[in-house]
Amino acid sequence: MTPAQLSRTVLHTVRRAVEDDELCVAVPERVKVRTPPRPGCGDYATNVALLLARGERGERGEGDALVIAEVLRRRLLRTPGIARVDIAAPGFLNITLDAGSHGELVRTVVSDGLRYGHGDSLAGVSVPLGASDEVRAALVAHVVRGLVAAAGGVVVPGHGPVVRPSPLSGRDLLTRLGPDAARWALLRPAGHDLPDLDPSRLLSQREDNPLFRVRYAHARTRALMRNAGQLGLAPEPQPESGAAYDHPAEIGLLALLADHPRTIEAAARHRAPDRLARHLVAVADAFFRFQELVQDLFQDLSHDRLQSSRQSKPPAVHRARPALADATGAVLAGGLHLLGISAPDHL
C-alpha cells in the first residue's frame, strides 16, 4: 500500500463514518499521511482527526480529536493491509501496515519499472507553465512538462516557474559539466536558490557529491542483482506468510519507495523538480544503509555453499532483500529519467 493508496483509504474511512452517522464532520477533499519523524510510531501517521475536530469548532479541540481518532482507528483496523493503528495525543493516528503490504509494494515497483509512480493523481488538473529563453527556466519548464504528464495532468499556458537564472549559457554548461551534471546543477536547487556550477564538486566521485551518490546507488543495485544471479538467487518479494521486512534499514527504504508517486505529483503540482532530486538523494542514502544487509546475506550464502554441496532452496529473506534492491534501482532510474539524467549500470 503506497501513501497515496493509504490517503484514499483514510479518506474513504472518514466518508463512511459520516454516512453511517458515526461522525458529524465535513469530509475533506484530501487526507495527507506522512512518514513518522521517529521510529516506533508505525509506518505512516496522519493528523486527519485533529483537522476534523478543528473544522467542527474553528479551533483545536483535543477531546473531540481523540474521539474522532478512536472512531477512525476502529474502522481502519478492519481494512486489509493495515495491521495496527495507534492513537497519539493530541489526536494523531499512527498506522502500521502488515507484511503483505510491504511485499506488494516491492512487487508493484519491480513490475512497473521506470513507470512506477506514474498515474492519474493530477487528472483534471491544469498546471500553468510559461516559456523562456533563459537556459535554467527553459530546462525546468521542460522537466515539469514531463512530470505533469507522468502524474496525469495537463500543462496550460501561464507564468513561471520562476527561477534564479544561470550565470552560464547552455553551451558553457555542457562544456564545463557535461549533460548529466549540468542538468543536476540547474534542477537540484530550489528555484529561488542560485545553482552551484563548480565542476570540482559536481563531477567528483565522492560521497559529498549528491549526484554521484544517486547514480552510484543505482549502479550498486545493478551490481547486487548480478551477484544474486551468480549465486542462483531469484529475487522475490517477501511472501505474506514469511517474516516481514522488519529491519530499520528496510523500513526506512520502503517508506521512501512508497512515497515516490506522491513526490512526482508534488514536483509536478508545484513546478519544482528539485523535490524529486532531493527525494532521489534520500532514497540513495537509505539504500546505502540497507545494502550492507544484502552483502552480509550474500557472504553467508557463499560460505554455506562452499561448506556443503547440498543446494537447498535459500530462505525467503535471501530472495526478499535482493528484490528490495531491485525495486530501489527502478525508483532511482525512473526518477533520474524524469530529470533527463542517465542511470548507468556501472560507475
MIPA-321177 format. One record per atom (N, C-alpha, C, O): residue in three letters; x, y negated, z negated. Coordinates in steps of 0.001 Angstrom, whole numbers, plus 500000, padded with zeros to 6 digits. Last residue first. Layout:
<pts>
alaXYZ/...
</pts>
This chain:
<pts>
leu529502497751512653/leu530012496410512379/leu531321496502511624/leu531918495477511296/his526985499355514505/his528347499419513974/his528830497987513761/his528592497116514596/asp524547498573515335/asp524615499829514584/asp525984500012513958/asp526126500749512982/pro523526495100515079/pro524403496170515583/pro524355497411514702/pro524151497324513491/ala521197493148515901/ala521358494015514745/ala522205495211515158/ala521656496241515549/ser521124489692516977/ser521351491115517199/ser521551491851515880/ser522002491281514887/ile518427487399516754/ile519789487740516360/ile519965489256516489/ile519059490017516148/gly515893486304516854/gly516708486297518068/gly518155486653517833/gly519026486265518611/leu514203486569514782/leu515055485377514765/leu515932485274516010/leu516632484280516201/leu513140489021515388/leu512249487860515419/leu513033486550515400/leu512579485542515940/his515447490579514930/his514907490465516288/his513979489254516401/his514022488537517400/leu515661490438512171/leu516687489796512989/leu516194489594514414/leu516480488572515038/gly513367491980511561/gly513464490582511156/gly514496489824511963/gly514248488697512394/gly514041494483512655/gly512863493767513123/gly512901492299512768/gly512514491454513576/ala516348495119511164/ala516437494968512620/ala515250494180513160/ala515416493313514018/leu515256495224508565/leu516347494300508871/leu516437494058510375/leu516587492917510812/val513306497239508897/val512911495895508479/val513997494883508831/val513696493802509338/ala514898499434509635/ala513847498956510539/ala513429497531510184/ala513222496707511074/gly516507499773507386/gly517111499406508660/gly516094498860509636/gly516386497928510385/thr514552500614505590/thr515244499341505372/thr515893498859506665/thr515832497674506995/ala513908503114506633/ala512899502056506620/ala513539500686506437/ala513117499711507059/asp516328504429506115/asp515873504278507490/asp514844503154507593/asp514892502342508517/ala516300504417503326/ala517364503697504038/ala516963503439505488/ala517224502364506028/leu514109506078502943/leu514024504690502489/leu515120503847503144/leu514888502686503480/ala515196508432503940/ala514027507850504601/ala513853506394504206/ala513489505563505039/pro517240508943502079/pro517591508541503448/pro516411507951504211/pro516599507063505043/arg515413509568499915/arg516268508367499878/arg516806507990501252/arg516830506803501575/ala514123511956500707/ala513358510733500496/ala514234509486500520/ala513844508462501081/arg515917514015500824/arg515290513586502077/arg514593512238501923/arg514482511473502881/his516707514299498230/his517751514207499243/his517189513749500577/his517909513157501380/val514296514610496913/val514982513341496758/val516091513174497789/val516398512051498191/ala513567517271497427/ala512851516174498090/ala513617514862498017/ala513588514079498967/pro516531519362497876/pro515388518830497148/pro514812517595497825/pro515451516962498665/pro517214521316500843/pro517589520322499837/pro516356519787499120/pro515264519762499688/lys516949524793501180/lys516351523521501538/lys516678522491500468/lys516446522752499287/ser520138526478501274/ser518784526293500765/ser518267524921501172/ser519040524010501469/gln522326528172502488/gln521788526919502989/gln520333526778502534/gln519410526943503332/arg525045529507500920/arg523591529599500987/arg523033528230501370/arg523243527246500660/ser527661529231500444/ser527289529394501848/ser525780529448502017/ser525284529437503143/ser528985526910498131/ser528074528024498412/ser527741528046499889/ser527561526998500510/gln530709524799497949/gln530786525821496921/gln529939527044497245/gln530165528114496678/leu529994523180500011/leu531343523728500032/leu531475524881499041/leu532246525816499256/arg527498522471499191/arg527605523319500375/arg529011523895500530/arg529192524966501109/asp528056520867496978/asp527278522094496807/asp527447523025498000/asp527530524241497829/his529395518730498222/his530099519578497253/his529378520907497082/his530016521959497045/ser527316517635499733/ser528515518144500403/ser529277519088499481/ser529752520135499920/leu525593516854497658/leu525155517862498617/leu526347518455499347/leu526389519667499562/asp527103514904496359/asp526671516093495633/asp526296517205496600/asp526642518367496383/gln527368513045498445/gln528562513657497856/gln528197514947497121/gln528890515957497243/phe524700512341498854/phe525455512978499928/phe526692513677499381/phe527023514783499810/leu524118511136496393/leu523400512348496810/leu524172513093497890/leu524287514318497853/asp525814508924496505/asp526004509928495455/asp525305511240495817/asp525839512322495576/gln524640507569498658/gln526002508082498785/gln526292509137497729/gln526945510140498019/val522187506875497518/val522236507760498682/val523616508368498823/val523743509565499083/leu522986505165495471/leu522206506360495151/leu522264507366496293/leu522377508570496061/glu524193503113496860/glu525033503962496026/glu524303505247495636/glu524928506297495487/gln522111501715498035/gln522864502657498857/gln523784503564498039/gln524119504664498479/phe520932499836496294/phe520307501149496469/phe521238502161497135/phe521164503351496829/arg522432497569496489/arg522259498169495163/arg521717499586495263/arg522008500433494418/phe522103497119499197/phe523445497432498699/phe523386498023497295/phe524197498882496947/phe519375496470499278/phe519851497709499878/phe521232498088499357/phe521496499264499103/ala519315493982498096/ala518659495092497411/ala519123496429497976/ala519249497408497240/asp520659492549500096/asp521263492651498771/asp520636493796497971/asp521338494503497249/ala518798492834502217/ala520162493350502331/ala520798493534500967/ala521413494568500705/val516575491496501155/val516474492913501499/val517873493529501576/val518102494621501056/ala517632488890500947/ala517200489596499739/ala517083491095499989/ala517452491890499125/val518053488350503649/val519193488363502733/val518836489125501460/val519637489911500954/leu515419488386504532/leu516348489402505032/leu517590489485504150/leu518121490573503929/his514428486097503243/his513879487413502907/his514838488520503359/his515042489491502630/arg515784484097504573/arg516068484328503149/arg515557485694502698/arg516182486360501872/ala514567484386507105/ala516016484562506948/ala516369484849505492/ala517166485744505211/leu511896483763506544/leu512240485103506990/leu513727485359506802/leu514111486449506377/arg512227481080505845/arg511624482011504882/arg511956483452505259/arg512263484269504391/asp513172479862508116/asp514111480050507010/asp513547480987505955/asp514311481630505235/pro511037479443509828/pro511817480673509991/pro512798480923508855/pro513219482060508640/ala508275477960509380/ala509510477950508594/ala510264479275508752/ala510142480148507893/arg505549477343509695/arg506535476994510733/arg507930476913510121/arg508661475942510315/his503709478353508011/his504372477121507572/his505447476655508560/his506166475692508295/arg502896480648509418/arg501896479661508972/arg502539478312508651/arg501988477260508976/ala505340482047509768/ala504570481551510911/ala503631480429510503/ala503572479387511156/ala506102482594507173/ala507042481888508045/ala506328481310509254/ala506661480219509717/ala503843484031506329/ala504159482737505706/ala505110481929506578/ala504949480715506711/glu504033486342507993/glu502855485467508046/glu503172484081507482/glu502813483070508085/ile506481487377507137/ile506312486977508540/ile505131486015508663/ile505218484999509353/thr505805487917504485/thr506859486951504777/thr506755486456506212/thr506918485266506478/arg503914489899504758/arg503474488614504226/arg504533487545504483/arg504191486379504679/pro505539492011505744/pro504451491442506557/pro504007490071506062/pro503750489176506867/his507409492338503489/his507845491879504810/his506697491327505657/his506856490258506247/asp506763493487501120/asp506489492054501252/asp506834491514502634/asp506575490345502919/ala507709496048501258/ala506260495851501277/ala505901494397501523/ala504842494106502079/leu510403495520500983/leu509912496060502248/leu508406495840502365/leu507896495492503430/leu510409494647498318/leu510787493716499374/leu510328494217500746/leu509907493419501583/ala509638496978496982/ala508831495760496849/ala509147494767497959/ala508243494115498482/leu511738498719497601/leu510395498986498123/leu509521497734498055/leu508750497465498975/leu513811497562496093/leu513891497577497546/leu512513497797498163/leu512157497136499139/gly512899497990493461/gly513176496643493942/gly513210496568495460/gly512695495617496049/ile512720500790493408/ile511517499977493223/ile511728498563493760/ile510856498005494426/glu515415501526493731/glu514410501928494714/glu513175501036494630/glu512651500585495648/ala516578500453491452/ala517077500020492760/ala516096500391493867/ala515958499650494841/pro515194501836489400/pro515012500387489584/pro515497499878490938/pro514894498970491510/his513714504898490500/his514910504189490085/his514708502686490311/his514109502297491314/asp511494506158491553/asp511367505531490239/asp512626504838489738/asp512612504248488658/tyr509531507483493721/tyr510687506604493805/tyr510658505802492502/tyr509872504863492373/ala508242510374491924/ala508126509061492548/ala509498508451492784/ala510486508829492155/ala508355513829492821/ala508635512750491879/ala508622511418492618/ala508955511353493802/gly505651515116494920/gly507004515036494395/gly507150513919493393/gly506215513161493138/ser503193515025496031/ser503355515955494921/ser504728515875494274/ser504965516473493224/glu503479513285498123/glu502658512864496992/glu502857513764495790/glu502706513322494651/pro506942513221499199/pro505571513729499235/pro504814513317497987/pro505401513038496942/gln508938510568500311/gln508613511440499199/gln507167511920499291/gln506258511104499445/pro509830510735503772/pro509336510010502592/pro508833510976501534/pro508362512070501846/glu512671512290504998/glu511227512438504854/glu510781511664503613/glu511294511905502520/pro515364513154507103/pro514755512195506174/pro513240512307506169/pro512611512406507223/ala516831516091507187/ala515782515429507945/ala515085514454507000/ala514286514885506168/leu520212516917507049/leu519055516394506330/leu518089515739507306/leu518488514932508146/gly522667517862507914/gly521481518650508205/gly520235518186507477/gly519296518963507300/leu524801516265507649/leu524546517181506541/leu523296518027506752/leu522910518810505883/gln524588514714509899/gln525732515612509798/gln525556516644508685/gln526087517752508762/gly522314513212509214/gly522252514177510301/gly523390515185510249/gly523191516369510520/ala523377511623507206/ala522300512561506886/ala522185513630507968/ala521984514807507671/asn525163510094508680/asn525671511024507665/asn524621512062507296/asn524936513235507099/arg523351508614510185/arg524278509527510877/arg524837510553509886/arg524968511732510212/met522153507201508128/met521336508130508916/met522220509103509697/met521877510275509851/leu524303505677507272/leu523725506668506357/leu522860507666507116/leu522838508850506779/ala524619504063509526/ala525689504989509149/ala525158506071508212/ala525518507242508340/arg522299502559509415/arg522503503467510564/arg523586504486510238/arg523483505648510632/thr522735501158507076/thr521579502058507155/thr521745503038508305/thr521377504207508190/arg525016499697507844/arg525153500738506823/arg523948501682506831/arg524111502883506617/ala523887497878509644/ala524857498862510138/ala525040500004509141/ala525202501155509544/his522341496393507814/his521697497176508873/his522636498254509404/his522233499402509593/ala524409495287506285/ala523438496173505643/ala522722497015506690/ala522514498212506489/tyr525585493683508220/tyr526339494822507692/tyr525401495807506998/tyr525577497020507108/arg523605491769508550/arg523951492635509687/arg524740493857509227/arg524581494944509781/val523569490651505936/val522353491192506562/val522712492163507683/val522170493266507745/arg526216489860505534/arg525601490837504633/arg524369491473505277/arg524157492682505175/phe526590487945507580/phe527364489186507601/phe526713490238506713/phe526659491406507097/leu524829485994506639/leu524576486647507924/leu525342487953508017/leu524805488959508480/pro526052485205504170/pro524756485894504192/pro524466486603505510/pro523912487703505506/asn529200485561503049/asn528536485147504282/asn527192485882504383/asn527186487081504660/asp530449486706500936/asp529885485383500698/asp529221484803501950/asp528731483675501918/glu531510489086501833/glu530244489142501124/glu529627487771500895/glu528419487665500683/arg532769488636505190/arg532925488733503746/arg531556488673503088/arg530572488264503703/gln533727487904507839/gln533150489200507485/gln533426489457506011/gln534189490346505636/ser532914484668509095/ser533717485520508215/ser532983486823507915/ser531763486835507756/leu531411482923510504/leu531990484042511243/leu532795484982510364/leu533306485993510846/leu530604480957508699/leu529583481670509468/leu530122482897510185/leu529363483829510452/arg532997479937507617/arg532009480574506752/arg531041481444507552/arg530698482547507124/ser534418478985509752/ser535132479794508765/ser534166480496507814/ser534496481547507265/pro532626477350511173/pro532928478699511658/pro533613479572510619/pro533408480785510608/asp530123475426509822/asp531546475731509639/asp531834477161510105/asp531337478105509492/leu527643474291509766/leu528147474784511052/leu529624475141510990/leu530301475152512018/asp524794474118507987/asp526234474304507804/asp526767474961509073/asp526371476077509407/pro522170471726508576/pro522783473041508763/pro524295473021508538/pro524977472046508853/leu520483469909506084/leu521429469825507188/leu522118471174507360/leu522612471727506378/asp517031470468505318/asp518454470578504984/asp519312470474506240/asp518906470901507322/his514429470551506119/his514908469254505633/his516391469282505270/his516962468240504947/gly514050473247506852/gly514061472194507867/gly514631470880507397/gly515252470159508177/ala516376475436505214/ala515061474810505317/ala515153473602506241/ala516221473008506390/pro518771477405507074/pro518432476339506117/pro516980475891506290/pro516429475962507389/arg518565479380509246/arg518624479780507846/arg518297478640506871/arg517587478891505897/leu518668478245511819/leu517396478763511314/leu517405479041509818/leu516360478950509175/leu521240477440512410/leu520158476480512601/leu518851476929511958/leu518020476099511590/ala522792479681511826/ala523151478393511228/ala522008477394511320/ala521820476584510412/trp521632481635513446/trp521516481739511997/trp521786480385511329/trp521095479998510387/arg522441480695515990/arg521015480783515639/arg520844480819514118/arg520001480108513571/ala525204480960515690/ala524616479651515974/ala523131479646515605/ala522636478704514986/ala525566483678515322/ala525890482776514215/ala525283481393514442/ala524890480727513484/asp524671484539517935/asp524065485017516686/asp524311484054515527/asp523374483661514831/pro526242483164519966/pro524779483038519881/pro524188483445518528/pro523293482767518022/gly529160481317518806/gly528527482442519473/gly527025482407519205/gly526577481692518308/leu530499479118517691/leu529935480137516814/leu529460481399517526/leu529367482454516899/arg531588477381519623/arg532228477499518305/arg531776478738517539/arg532568479346516819/thr529929477684521850/thr531387477799521991/thr532039478075520642/thr532940478908520539/leu527408477208520809/leu527711478523521375/leu529212478735521498/leu529708479840521277/leu527715474528520050/leu527398475550519059/leu527757476938519563/leu528338477743518837/asp528145473258522487/asp529209473268521483/asp528970474342520422/asp529910474984519954/arg525641473691523695/arg526854474220524312/arg527995474306523294/arg528719475301523243/gly523936472263521962/gly523809473699522112/gly525048474337522707/gly525463475411522272/ser525841469846520044/ser524981470254521153/ser524891471777521204/ser525675472482520567/leu525759469001516536/leu526446469523517721/leu525425469906518787/leu524285470248518473/pro524198468289514456/pro525192467295514891/pro525944467737516145/pro526676466951516747/ser520722468942514663/ser522077469474514663/ser523064468404515113/ser522785467680516069/pro518281467229512593/pro518901467603513873/pro520315468145513703/pro521005467843512729/arg516057468582510293/arg517246467739510431/arg517970468155511702/arg518252469341511875/val512683468941511530/val513938469480511015/val515029468426511131/val514947467506511945/val509307469585511741/val510287468516511517/val511529469117510880/val511450469732509817/pro507791471594514342/pro508218471354512957/pro509311470283512866/pro510117470106513780/gly505867468601515242/gly506751469425514438/gly507072470751515079/gly506681471015516216/his502432468386516393/his503711467810515996/his504551468849515255/his504035469829514719/gly500861470172519112/gly500850469387517889/gly502214468816517621/gly503062468765518512/pro499061472717520853/pro499897471505520880/pro499745470696519596/pro498644470553519064/val499025475926519191/val498342474848519913/val499236473613519898/val500083473478519016/val499345479406518972/val500028478114518930/val499249477110519771/val498863477393520905/val497611481767517047/val497708481068518327/val498406479730518106/val498091479008517160/gly498334484941515411/gly497798483594515521/gly497989483020516916/gly498462483693517832/gly499504487401514860/gly498182487384515483/gly497553486022515616/gly496361485925515904/ala502056487542514005/ala501025487526512963/ala499618487404513535/ala498647487314512783/ala503464487350516366/ala503592488584515586/ala502515488682514515/ala502102489784514153/ala502841484718517089/ala502332485824517902/ala502380487131517125/ala501451487936517206/val504307483408515108/val502852483244515164/val502230484378515973/val501205484934515580/leu506901484194515824/leu506359484567514517/leu504837484477514518/leu504157485359513993/gly507200483003518339/gly507256484448518207/gly506665484932516896/gly506000485967516858/arg507008480311517579/arg506051480881518537/arg506028482404518444/arg504962483018518469/val509263480089515966/val507943480021515347/val506880480584516291/val505953481261515846/val511262480128517905/val511150481250516974/val509774481260516308/val509188482325516109/his510750477657519182/his510739478907519941/his510548480110519017/his509759481006519317/ala511097475849517070/ala509791475961517723/ala509685477273518495/ala508643477928518465/val513834476226516571/val512851476536515535/val511473476718516160/val510756477655515807/leu514886475285519023/leu515081476673518612/leu514050477072517568/leu513453478144517667/ala514102472590518998/ala513648473466520082/ala513785474934519694/ala512905475740519996/ala515432471664516741/ala513973471624516769/ala513426472559517847/ala512417473234517642/arg518118472019517626/arg517598472743516465/arg516071472790516468/arg515483473843516223/val518302470410519987/val518604471830520009/val518006472579518815/val517446473663518985/glu515766468312521283/glu516854468476520315/glu517048469952520050/glu516070470685519902/asp513520468216522755/asp514760468457523495/asp515946468647522555/asp517011469093522981/ser510406469743521857/ser511524468855521559/ser512711469225522429/ser512893470386522796/ala506889470066521166/ala508060470333521979/ala509157469331521638/ala508881468218521189/gly504960471291518318/gly505342470341519342/gly506579470792520106/gly507230471770519741/leu502183473026517117/leu503618473068517375/leu503935472124518513/leu503271472142519549/pro499760474340514895/pro500216473253515779/pro501734473248515912/pro502463473442514939/val498139477323514977/val499320476704514379/val499815475608515317/val500250475909516428/ser495026478608514226/ser495799477835515205/ser496934477122514487/ser496713476407513510/val493628481745513555/val494340480581513008/val495152479913514114/val495878480581514850/gly492604484084514528/gly491705482939514437/gly492345481687513901/gly491682480655513797/ala494855485962512633/ala493836485987513683/ala492849484843513477/ala492322484659512380/leu496924486286510911/leu496622484914511326/leu495607484880512463/leu495509483883513178/ser497056489029510612/ser496787488227509415/ser496467486774509750/ser495810486093508963/asp497439491095512380/asp496438490090512712/asp496105489193511529/asp495000488656511446/gly500894492002512916/gly499492492319512668/gly498590491171513039/gly498923490363513906/his504087493203511912/his503256492525512896/his501804492908512639/his501523494020512191/gly505209494925510092/gly504961493559509652/gly504168492741510641/gly503625491696510282/tyr507043496709512468/tyr506481496697511125/tyr506355495252510637/tyr507291494462510761/arg508263496783514877/arg506988496053514823/arg506354496112513444/arg505241495619513258/leu510456498411514685/leu510686496970514802/leu509407496155514657/leu509462494965514347/gly508554500891513049/gly509860500448513527/gly509983498937513558/gly509657498259512584/asp506296502329512394/asp506135501082513150/asp507451500557513696/asp507464499850514703/ser507440504524510995/ser506595504742512168/ser506475503489513026/ser506544503571514253/val508787503285508899/val509547504096509861/val508741504299511135/val509293504251512234/val506596502055507601/val507706501254508120/val508465502033509189/val508753501502510262/thr504991504275506919/thr504472503215507790/thr505606502417508406/thr505585502130509604/arg506651505709505189/arg506180506313506445/arg505714505242507420/arg506015505305508612/val506881503852503115/val508068504222503877/val507667504848505205/val508271504554506237/leu504177503829502244/leu504812502608502738/leu506020502943503595/leu506179502388504683/glu503873506451501368/glu503108505994502518/glu503687504715503106/glu503689504533504324/gly505522506448499111/gly505855507294500248/gly505133506860501508/gly505706506894502598/his504091504629497523/his505464504327497929/his505862505159499145/his506463504646500090/ser501696506022497224/ser501692504718497891/ser503086504330498353/ser503255503772499437/gly502382508291495758/gly501962508451497146/gly501975507142497907/gly502234507133499110/ala502826507295493208/ala503965507746494014/ala503603507866495483/ala504422507576496355/asp500734504339492701/asp501146505715492470/asp502248506115493446/asp502565505382494383/leu501438501023491414/leu500973501936492447/leu501428503352492139/leu502394503551491402/thr500345498882488933/thr501348499889489270/thr500746500844490294/thr499675501408490071/ile499789495528488179/ile499303496697488901/ile500467497600489269/ile501457497148489845/asn498696493316485866/asn499912493971486342/asn499523495329486907/asn498991496179486192/leu496944490385485711/leu496775491814485973/leu498076492347486548/leu498520491889487601/phe496769487837483213/phe497390488417484397/phe497041489903484499/phe496867490582483487/gly495887486399481022/gly494901486994481907/gly495463487543483200/gly494734487702484179/pro497940485209479567/pro496559484910479173/pro495503485487480104/pro494334485115480003/ala498498488620478642/ala497983487297478302/ala498664486230479159/ala499855486346479446/ala498006491260480893/ala498985490488480121/ala498415489091479888/ala497911488455480814/ile496741494446481448/ile496421493024481297/ile497481492376480421/ile497811492879479346/asp497452496943483910/asp497589496400482562/asp497250494916482578/asp497445494224483578/val496746499778485672/val496525498337485658/val496574497876484208/val495818498369483372/arg497920502483487689/arg497781501847486376/arg497562500360486549/arg498120499745487458/ala497796503493490284/ala497981504423489167/ala497670503786487822/ala497205504467486909/ile496239503275493313/ile496589502494492124/ile496630503425490925/ile495636504067490587/gly495411505065495189/gly496707504423495389/gly497149503580494218/gly498318503206494133/pro491929504413495042/pro493016505312495430/pro494303504542495695/pro494289503496496345/thr490491502773492276/thr490946502621493657/thr492058503614493978/thr493051503659493252/arg489831502684489689/arg489116503678490497/arg489558503658491956/arg489059504431492773/leu491192500550488680/leu491675501881488323/leu490982502982489118/leu491496504097489207/leu489617498400489422/leu490818498702490200/leu491350500093489902/leu491904500747490787/arg487668498412487397/arg487294498711488781/arg488517499094489616/arg488450500017490428/arg489113497730485108/arg488356498985485157/arg488014499374486585/arg488069500553486936/arg490153495198485914/arg491041496327485590/arg490296497652485707/arg490789498590486333/leu487911493581486153/leu488654493941487363/leu489567495132487107/leu489739495982487980/val487199493425483430/val486243493911484430/val486975494386485683/val486690495463486207/glu489535492286482392/glu489128493622481963/glu488118494229482941/glu488185495421483241/ala489536489749483599/ala490629490685483878/ala490232492115483494/ala490569493057484211/ile487283488604482412/ile487292488866483853/ile488356489892484202/ile488118490796485002/val488292488433479782/val487071489201480063/val487013489575481544/val486729490722481890/leu490473486743480156/leu490695488101479657/leu489489488988479911/leu489643490169480222/ala489156484408481007/ala490124485077481883/ala490365486521481445/ala490449487418482283/asp487660483676478761/asp486980484083479978/asp487928484861480898/asp487533485862481496/gly489803482955477057/gly488888484040476730/gly488172484571477947/gly488087485783478145/glu490985480789478412/glu491728482025478170/glu490796483186477865/glu490995484290478373/gly490282478766480826/gly489547479345479703/gly490123480703479409/gly489789481678480083/arg491287475779482363/arg491673477122481941/arg490834477558480735/arg490694476822479759/glu488557474213484095/glu489759474160483284/glu490082475584482865/glu489253476484482996/gly486236474550485428/gly487067473440485848/gly488320473282485028/gly489076472331485226/arg484740476737484873/arg484587475612483963/arg485428474392484342/arg485361473348483693/glu485180478561486964/glu483877478505486318/glu483680477195485557/glu482598476609485586/gly487848478322487668/gly486832477889488618/gly485469477755487990/gly484670476925488424/arg489116479522485577/arg489266478072485730/arg488202477530486672/arg487714476414486494/ala488454482177486118/ala487990481551484876/ala488067480034484980/ala487166479337484514/leu489776482550488538/leu488322482677488491/leu487758482012487239/leu486714481363487291/leu492421482221487718/leu491853481299488704/leu490337481349488685/leu489678480315488801/leu492690484397485962/leu492878483029485478/leu492236482017486423/leu491585481071485980/ala492314486506487751/ala491380486329486636/ala491479484919486067/ala490463484314485726/val494519486274489509/val493171486017490006/val492177485794488871/val491276484967489011/asn497209486586489337/asn496590485689488365/asn495148485385488735/asn494605484358488327/thr498890489707489630/thr498016488685490195/thr497401487866489071/thr497110488384487993/ala501703491764490447/ala500905491027489475/ala500057490004490204/ala500442489495491257/tyr503148495008491067/tyr502640493709491507/tyr501822493080490386/tyr501318493769489499/asp504222497101489600/asp504774496815490923/asp504373495430491416/asp505147494756492094/gly504833496465486049/gly504143497010487203/gly504834496660488505/gly505883496015488521/cys506673495384484324/cys505375494709484451/cys504609495200485668/cys503828494453486257/gly509233496350484274/gly508318496798483238/gly506953496161483285/gly506145496370482381/pro511338493538485205/pro510938494946485219/pro509958495256484090/pro509866494533483098/arg510067490251486158/arg510963491116485382/arg510447492549485401/arg509251492769485591/pro508253488976487800/pro509589488389487663/pro510566489267486895/pro511776489051486971/pro506378491079490090/pro506608490507488754/pro508038490009488604/pro508948490564489219/thr505385490064493278/thr506265490964492544/thr506557490346491185/thr506952489182491126/arg501919489124493587/arg503350488825493600/arg504118489940492913/arg503577490665492078/val498984488367495416/val499689489255494498/val501176488991494666/val501637488673495762/lys496146486300495871/lys497587486492496004/lys498087487500494974/lys497669487487493817/val493234486319497757/val493825486642496460/val495306486908496689/val495677487655497594/arg490930484093499405/arg492104484960499387/arg492529485209497954/arg492230484424497054/glu488518482855498862/glu488790483300500234/glu489937484294500268/glu489926485231501066/pro486782483926495832/pro487768483133496589/pro487929483667498016/pro487523484788498324/val483542483732494637/val484508484633495253/val485494483819496089/val485069483085496981/ala482694482336491591/ala482785482073493025/ala483874482959493617/ala485011482938493146/val481069484516489229/val482140483608489632/val482030483371491124/val481355484116491835/cys480044486564487237/cys479345485409487800/cys480392484342488098/cys480579483397487331/leu480163490104487290/leu480847488822487167/leu479980487744487795/leu479269487991488769/glu478255491958487648/glu479143492154486505/glu479983490906486253/glu480454490679485139/asp476577492009489828/asp476219491141488691/asp477062491409487442/asp476637491124486322/asp477476493234492058/asp476852494097491053/asp476473493335489779/asp476096493941488775/glu478710491139493359/glu477492491712493938/glu476738492577492940/glu475509492646492970/val480942490852491690/val479953489774491775/val478631490311492316/val477562489984491800/ala482264493230492202/ala481871492929490824/ala480830491817490793/ala479928491838489955/arg482783492940494926/arg481858493979494486/arg481381493727493053/arg480221493984492731/arg484648490806494859/arg483371490660495570/arg482346491689495098/arg481179491356494892/val486772491951493427/val486075490779492900/val484692490660493535/val483695490443492846/thr487460493969495251/thr487028494322493901/thr486276493172493251/thr485255493387492597/his488307492495497435/his487110493338497575/his486558493723496205/his485343493796496016/leu490620491416496259/leu489537490538496697/leu488232491312496838/leu487177490843496413/val492104493751495886/val491696492967494717/val490537492040495085/val489586491894494317/thr492429494496498597/thr491774495396497649/thr491265494635496432/thr490134494842495993/arg493856492378499654/arg492497492617500150/arg491725493524499200/arg490520493356499013/ser496216492759498193/ser495471491497498076/ser494031491686498526/ser493099491218497871/leu496987495248499161/leu496590495129497764/leu495811493839497535/leu494850493826496767/gln497632494551501800/gln496552495507501549/gln496059495406500106/gln494856495470499853/ala499759492799501257/ala498575492311501968/ala497384493233501733/ala496267492771501497/pro501608494504499963/pro500991493402499231/pro499746492863499914/pro498778492506499243/thr500724497916501008/thr501508496695501108/thr500872495603500249/thr499719495742499842/met500851501188500000/met500000500000500000/met500886498762500000/met501705498579499099/
</pts>
